Amino acid sequence: MTRLPLILAAALAFAAQARAQTTRTQTPPTQTLKIATDLSPVGLDPHVATAFSTVMIDSVIYEGLTAIDHSLRIVPALAQSWTISPDGLTYDFRLRPGATFQNGRRMTPADVIASIARVRDPKTGSPYASRFAVIASVTATGPDAIRITLKQPSAPLLAQLAVLAIAPPEAFATLQRKPVGTGPFGFREWVPDTDIALVRNPRYWAPGLPKLAGITFEIVPEAATRQLGLTSGSYAMLPAIDAATAQALMSAPGVTVQKSQDLAYSLVGLNVSRPPFDKPEVRQALNMALDRSQIVQAAYFGQGAAGGPLSPALRQWALPTSAFPCYTHDPEAARALLRKSGLTLPVRATLDVFGGIQQVVDVAQVVQAQAKAGGFDFALNVEEAGRFIQDWKNSRFQGFVSLNSGGPDPDDYLGRTFATGGASNVFQYSDPTTDALLDKARTTSDAATRKTLYDTLQKRLACTGPVVHLVYGTLFSALRSTVHGFHISPTRSLRSLRDTTVGK
């Protein structure tokens, strides 16, 4: 008669122990990671704001259907799987049924459809719009499924979907100041020019993630203060540092430095609708006047590589600089070409300079000095970030010096930047041959054919295109040695913070 109560008591005790264990394993993490960064974002709307300071923060708030990992591979994100029709025109995506926005609402196919429509809407003014002009329709095919139908095949589509953040339509109007996504961390507070605080998304679809209670991005403009804060332990991470700072921190106790070949590059952008850069010969002469190896040494402390239209990180695609004759430093030939084009020396122009990053200012000063020997007289107009971005978006420049980002697929950069009407084609550049090559490369799935086409494009754009490509730097991140699980990415995404912990 006593056996059943004993068994019951044992069972109850075991259940209580199991519940306690479950409670312990499900206890939310308590660690908040403090990150020091140099710039405050202009806004956090992922469909509009594309500056590095915005993308870095948005990469842990938002997700796309796909993602790019730190090895530049396409991996599932909000789409857990997909199939592609034999003709390459139909993509069927199976969505994650557990994906939930940080406002508590479950993500549905309607949210995906609305987000894609918003990016493509000309009224939005999204720099990503031209990447998705190939889409004919987006429809729901089930409670957790969508179908994207294309007008023509698009080899880079899966890679490009990684940057199209899915957001709830009810929040579209306020995303610049109050972002809402499905990512591992949600927005809590933004104190302008001070910090941005994010908190763990308790409903995140990946079991056990994120492993941090939150992230605080502290805005610290002074490089020396950021460096001191990391070595003292006030900050746990500096996500993007220059080569000089990285060199100094490599020997600092309690600090680990990670590095990667950057997809981003320094450039001189030229408005081809304005003299003197409306002449292809002038653009070619500027390329010839510059010594990229010297820029690597002077502004990158030797931690970078001269490059053309594609980053050396894209080993399958990028041509070496030896493929571009105009990259041979020859200021005398540059001066001769300017005279031949009918111009009187020196050729004067103003270059706007993105003032938010000291390295950009350093590059601009080296360019100014080198170009002078090649027959140019450049005035530098250093602008604060917000003004520079507005002038850039509206093509209110003669030329500019800045940093720009590439992408894991060649079309991700070349298409939006050089196609007529491309979303990032602020240069007013239009070339029917370039357009035809881009269209053909985008619509073929054969890798060898694409390689041949992109080789031709790189050679065509390197010397007379609207962008003077300079240097692809080495990207550095510095962390306290107690930070584990973070992987630096060539895209500058901080997505791996969802796997990051802080220990002893």
PyMOL commands that set and color helices and strands:
alter all, ss='L'
color gray80, all
select helices_A, chain A and resi 3-26+52-58+109-120+129-132+157-163+169-174+223-232+243-249+280-289+292-300+321-323+325-327+331-340+358-373+385-393+410-418+432-443+447-464+495-499
alter helices_A, ss='H'
color red, helices_A
select strands_A, chain A and resi 32-37+66-68+74-76+79-84+90-95+135-142+145-150+185-191+195-200+214-219+237-241+255-270+304-306+347-354+376-383+399-404+467-480+483-484+501-502
alter strands_A, ss='S'
color yellow, strands_A
deselect
rebuild
show_as cartoon
